[in-house]
Amino acid sequence: MVLIRTLSVLAALLISSVFAADFYEILGVSRNANLKEIKKAYRALSLKWHPDKNSAEGAADKFAAISRAYEVLTDEEKRETYNRHGEEGLKQKEQMENQGGGGGGGGFEDIFSHFGFNFGGGQQRNSGEQKTPSVEVPLRVSLEQLYLGEVIEVEYVREVLCVQWEECMKANDACQGPGIMVRMQQIAPGFVQQIQSRDDRCVARGKMWRPNCKECPKGKTQQEKIDLTIDIVKGMRNGDHITFEGVADEKPGMLPGDLHFVIVEMESNLFHRDGDRLYKTMEIPLVDALVGFEITLVHLDGHNFTIKKEDVTECDGVVRVAGKGMPKKGGRGGFGDLYLTFEVDFPDKLTEEQKDAIRKILGGGSSNTPNAAEDEL
C-alpha cells in the first residue's frame, strides 16, 4: 500500500513538473547561471515589477513569481531539488520538512531514495542563525553615470572560512553560540547561578575552536578576492544601496552578512540635481533678455538640444524644459524636467547716445514722467 502511494506521488510530481513554472525562464537566465547572474537578473526584474513601482494589472503576481524563483535559485539545496524534481517536487519536500519529515533521514528523501533519487543530504538553513556584520562601501559615481546607467566590475577582498575549518572544532556544551560562553557557578548549597561571558573560542552552540589546529594554520579565516558586477541602474539617487547578499566576511557558526555599495553622487559642472529634476543657472546679456534668444545646450549623454525664447526674459526668470531631467527609476519610465534659471547681465554703463536710443525705442522713462524734475534724490 505504501509503495502504491509512493508511486502515485512520484507520478503526480512528474506530471505536474511539466506544467509548473520555469524559474530560470522567469528570471531570464540559463540553467547553469551562477549566483551573480541570478542576482543581477532579479534586481532588474524586481525594480520593474515591484507593486510599489508598477500599478499595472498582474504586477503583484509577476513580482511574487520573480521573488519565488529568486528564493529557490539562490538556495543551493532548494535549487538542486528543483533541478531534479521541479516545482511540485520542491513543494512536497518543503511541506514534509515543515511537518517534521525533513532533516536526518525519513520523510520525502527516504521515499524517493528507493527510486534512485538523492537530494544531497544538505542541512536545512536555519533562518535564526546569526550573521556577521554587514558592510557598507561608498561608491562615488558621476551624474553622467547615473543618467546613462553603467555596469562596473570591482574586486572585493573579504575573509572566508578556512577550507577545513570544521576539523578544527571540538564539542563544548558551555558554548551557547558564536562568542557566547555560559557556565554554572554554585553560590550557595542548592543555589546555582548562570554566568554568561564573551569567549571568541565559541563558534557555535556546543562547538569550540581548537587553537593551533594544523588543518587551519592561519586561523579560522583567510583572505579571498572576489569579482563583483555592480549594476548602476539609470536614475539611481544619492544614498541608494546596491546589495550583494551573503558577501560580507565569513565566520564559523555564522552566516555571512550583506555587502552594500552606497551611491555617492559627485557634483556636476553641468547641472544640479534634485530627485528626477535637473537645474541649471545661465547668464544671458541684456539684449537677449529683451528681444529673445536661441541657445544650444549639451546634455549628460552628449546629445544637443535647443532652447528658444522669443519674448522678454525677466531677471532670475525660470524656464521649464519637459523631459530633459533625470531618468525616473523603479521601472516607471520617462524623464523628469529641466529647470533653467536665467540671470541677466546688465552693462556697467551706457553712453548718452545709447541712453537716448533706448528711450526712443522703449519710450517712457523717468525723464518723460510728469513732474519728474520735482522728485528729490
C-alpha positions in Angstrom: 0.0 0.0 0.0 2.9 2.4 0.9 4.5 1.5 -2.4 1.3 2.4 -4.3 1.0 5.8 -2.6 4.7 6.5 -3.2 4.3 5.6 -6.9 1.2 7.9 -7.1 3.1 10.8 -5.5 6.0 10.3 -7.9 3.7 10.2 -10.9 2.0 13.3 -9.8 5.3 15.1 -9.4 6.5 14.0 -12.8 3.2 15.2 -14.5 2.9 18.5 -12.6 6.6 19.3 -13.3 5.7 19.5 -17.0 3.2 22.3 -16.4 5.0 24.1 -13.5 6.6 27.4 -13.8 10.1 27.5 -15.1 12.1 29.6 -12.5 15.0 30.0 -14.9 12.7 31.3 -17.6 11.0 33.7 -15.1 14.4 35.3 -14.3 15.6 35.1 -17.9 18.7 33.1 -17.0 20.2 29.8 -18.2 20.1 26.7 -16.1 23.8 26.9 -15.5 23.7 30.6 -14.4 25.9 31.4 -11.5 24.7 33.3 -8.4 26.0 36.6 -9.7 23.9 36.3 -12.9 20.8 35.3 -10.9 21.1 38.2 -8.5 21.7 40.7 -11.4 18.6 39.4 -13.2 16.5 39.6 -10.0 17.5 43.2 -9.2 16.4 44.4 -12.7 13.1 42.5 -12.7 12.2 43.4 -9.1 12.7 47.1 -9.8 10.4 46.8 -12.9 7.6 44.7 -11.3 7.5 45.8 -7.6 3.9 46.6 -6.8 5.0 49.9 -5.2 6.5 51.0 -8.5 4.3 49.2 -11.0 0.5 49.6 -10.8 -0.3 47.5 -13.9 -2.7 44.6 -13.5 -0.8 41.4 -12.7 2.3 43.2 -11.5 1.9 41.9 -7.9 1.6 38.3 -9.2 4.6 38.7 -11.5 6.7 40.1 -8.7 5.7 37.2 -6.4 6.8 34.7 -9.1 10.1 36.6 -9.5 10.7 36.5 -5.7 9.9 32.8 -5.5 12.2 32.0 -8.4 15.0 34.0 -6.8 14.4 32.4 -3.4 14.8 28.9 -4.9 17.7 29.5 -7.3 19.9 31.3 -4.7 19.5 28.4 -2.2 21.8 25.5 -3.2 19.6 22.8 -1.6 16.4 24.1 -3.0 17.9 24.6 -6.4 19.2 21.1 -6.5 15.8 19.7 -5.5 14.1 21.9 -8.1 16.5 20.8 -10.9 15.8 17.2 -10.1 12.1 17.2 -9.4 10.6 20.5 -10.5 8.5 23.0 -8.6 6.0 20.4 -7.3 8.7 18.2 -6.0 10.2 21.1 -4.2 6.8 22.0 -2.6 6.4 18.4 -1.5 9.8 18.4 0.2 9.2 21.7 1.9 5.8 20.5 3.1 7.2 17.3 4.6 10.1 19.3 6.3 7.6 21.7 7.8 5.7 18.7 9.2 8.9 17.3 10.7 9.8 15.0 7.9 13.0 16.8 6.9 16.4 16.5 8.4 18.3 13.4 9.2 16.6 10.6 7.3 12.9 9.6 6.7 10.2 11.6 5.0 10.5 12.9 1.5 14.1 11.9 0.9 13.7 8.3 2.1 10.6 7.8 -0.2 12.5 8.8 -3.3 15.8 7.2 -2.4 14.1 3.9 -3.2 13.8 5.1 -6.8 17.4 6.3 -7.1 16.8 10.0 -6.3 19.2 11.8 -4.0 18.7 15.3 -2.5 22.3 15.7 -1.3 21.5 15.3 2.4 22.2 19.0 3.0 21.2 20.5 6.2 18.2 22.9 6.2 19.3 26.5 6.5 18.4 27.9 9.9 16.7 31.3 9.4 17.5 32.2 13.1 21.3 31.8 12.6 23.4 34.8 13.5 25.0 36.9 10.7 28.3 38.6 10.6 28.1 42.4 10.4 27.0 43.8 7.1 29.4 46.1 5.3 28.7 49.5 3.6 31.1 50.7 0.9 30.7 54.2 -0.6 30.6 54.2 -4.4 31.4 57.5 -5.9 29.7 58.0 -9.3 29.2 60.9 -11.6 25.8 62.4 -12.6 26.5 61.2 -16.1 26.8 57.6 -14.9 23.5 57.9 -13.0 21.9 59.3 -16.2 23.1 56.7 -18.5 23.4 53.7 -16.2 26.5 51.6 -16.1 27.9 48.2 -15.2 31.1 48.3 -13.2 33.4 45.4 -12.4 35.1 45.7 -9.0 37.4 43.4 -6.9 36.4 42.9 -3.3 38.6 41.4 -0.5 36.8 39.5 2.3 37.6 37.0 5.0 36.4 33.4 4.2 36.4 30.3 6.3 39.4 28.0 6.2 38.6 25.1 3.8 38.8 22.5 6.6 37.5 24.7 9.4 35.1 22.0 10.7 38.0 19.8 11.5 39.2 22.4 14.0 36.1 22.4 16.2 35.6 20.4 19.4 32.5 19.8 21.5 31.8 22.1 24.4 28.4 22.3 26.0 29.3 25.6 27.6 29.3 27.3 24.2 25.8 28.7 23.5 26.6 30.4 20.2 29.3 32.4 18.5 31.3 34.2 21.1 28.9 33.2 23.9 30.2 31.1 26.9 27.7 30.1 29.6 28.9 28.4 32.8 27.1 27.5 36.0 28.5 28.7 39.3 27.3 27.5 42.7 26.7 30.4 45.0 25.3 28.5 48.0 24.2 25.0 48.8 21.3 24.3 46.4 21.7 27.6 44.6 23.4 27.8 41.2 24.0 31.0 39.2 24.3 31.0 35.4 27.0 33.4 34.2 27.4 34.4 30.6 30.7 35.8 29.2 32.4 36.6 25.9 34.6 33.9 24.6 35.7 34.0 20.9 36.7 30.4 21.0 33.0 29.5 20.9 32.0 29.3 17.3 28.5 27.7 17.5 26.2 26.1 20.0 28.1 23.2 21.6 31.2 23.9 19.5 34.6 25.4 20.4 37.6 26.2 18.2 40.7 24.2 18.8 43.7 26.5 18.9 46.8 25.7 16.9 44.8 23.4 14.6 47.0 22.0 11.9 44.2 21.9 9.3 43.9 25.7 9.6 47.4 27.0 10.4 46.4 30.6 9.6 43.4 30.6 11.8 39.7 30.5 11.3 39.6 32.6 8.1 41.8 33.6 5.2 41.5 36.4 2.7 39.8 35.9 -0.6 39.5 38.2 -3.6 36.2 38.1 -5.5 35.0 39.8 -8.6 31.6 41.6 -8.4 29.5 43.2 -11.1 27.8 46.4 -9.9 24.8 47.3 -12.0 24.1 51.1 -11.7 20.5 51.5 -12.8 19.5 54.6 -14.7 18.1 57.2 -12.3 19.6 55.9 -9.1 20.0 58.6 -6.5 22.5 59.6 -3.8 22.2 57.2 -0.9 20.7 54.3 -2.8 22.0 50.8 -2.0 23.2 48.1 -4.3 23.3 44.9 -2.2 25.1 41.7 -2.6 23.6 39.2 -0.1 25.9 37.0 1.9 29.1 38.5 0.6 30.5 40.1 3.8 33.1 38.3 5.9 32.6 34.7 7.0 32.9 33.3 10.5 32.5 29.8 11.9 28.9 29.2 13.1 27.5 32.4 11.4 26.0 33.3 8.1 27.9 36.0 6.2 26.3 39.4 6.3 25.5 41.5 3.2 27.7 43.9 1.3 26.1 47.2 0.5 27.5 49.7 -2.1 26.1 53.1 -1.3 25.7 55.6 -4.1 27.6 58.8 -3.5 26.7 61.3 -6.2 29.5 63.6 -7.2 28.8 67.2 -8.1 28.4 68.1 -11.7 29.6 71.2 -13.6 26.6 70.9 -16.0 23.6 70.5 -13.8 22.3 70.4 -10.2 20.0 67.5 -9.3 17.0 67.2 -7.0 15.3 63.8 -7.5 14.2 63.4 -11.1 14.7 67.2 -11.7 17.7 68.9 -13.1 18.6 72.6 -12.6 20.9 74.9 -14.4 21.6 78.7 -14.0 22.7 80.6 -17.1 23.8 84.2 -17.7 22.4 86.0 -20.8 23.1 89.5 -22.0 20.5 92.2 -21.6 19.8 92.3 -25.3 18.8 88.6 -25.3 16.7 89.2 -22.3 14.8 91.9 -24.2 14.5 90.5 -27.7 14.7 86.8 -27.1 17.3 84.2 -27.9 18.1 80.7 -29.1 20.8 78.6 -27.4 22.1 75.1 -27.8 22.9 73.0 -24.7 24.7 69.7 -24.3 23.1 67.1 -22.1 24.7 64.5 -19.9 24.7 61.8 -22.6 26.3 64.2 -25.1 23.2 65.0 -27.2 22.4 68.6 -28.1 19.1 70.3 -27.6 17.9 73.8 -28.3 16.2 76.3 -26.1 14.3 79.1 -28.0 12.6 82.1 -26.3 11.0 84.9 -28.3 9.6 87.1 -25.5 11.2 89.1 -22.7 13.1 87.2 -20.0 12.9 88.6 -16.5 16.0 88.6 -14.3 16.0 85.2 -12.5 13.3 84.0 -14.7 12.8 80.2 -14.9 12.0 78.1 -17.9 10.9 74.5 -17.6 12.0 72.1 -20.3 9.8 69.0 -20.1 11.5 65.6 -20.3 15.1 66.8 -20.0 15.6 65.8 -16.4 16.9 62.5 -15.0 15.5 59.1 -15.9 12.8 58.0 -13.5 13.9 54.9 -11.6 12.0 52.0 -10.5 10.6 50.9 -13.9 8.4 54.0 -14.2 10.0 55.0 -17.4 10.2 58.6 -18.8 12.3 61.5 -17.6 11.9 64.4 -15.1 12.1 68.0 -16.2 14.9 70.5 -16.6 14.6 74.0 -15.0 16.7 76.8 -16.4 17.2 80.0 -14.4 18.4 83.0 -16.4 20.5 85.7 -14.8 20.6 89.0 -16.9 24.0 90.5 -17.4 23.4 94.3 -17.3 26.1 96.6 -18.8 28.2 98.6 -16.3 27.4 101.9 -18.0 25.8 103.4 -21.1 26.8 106.4 -23.3 24.4 109.2 -23.7 23.7 108.2 -27.3 22.8 104.6 -26.1 20.5 106.1 -23.4 18.7 108.2 -26.0 18.4 105.3 -28.4 16.9 103.1 -25.7 14.4 105.9 -24.7 13.3 106.3 -28.3 12.8 102.5 -28.7 11.2 101.8 -25.4 9.5 105.1 -24.6 8.6 106.3 -21.2 11.3 106.5 -18.6 11.7 108.9 -15.7 12.8 111.8 -17.9 9.4 111.8 -19.6 7.4 111.4 -16.5 5.3 114.5 -15.5 6.8 116.5 -12.6 9.9 114.3 -12.7 12.1 117.3 -12.2 10.4 117.9 -8.9 11.5 114.5 -7.5 14.2 114.8 -4.8 17.1 112.4 -4.8 
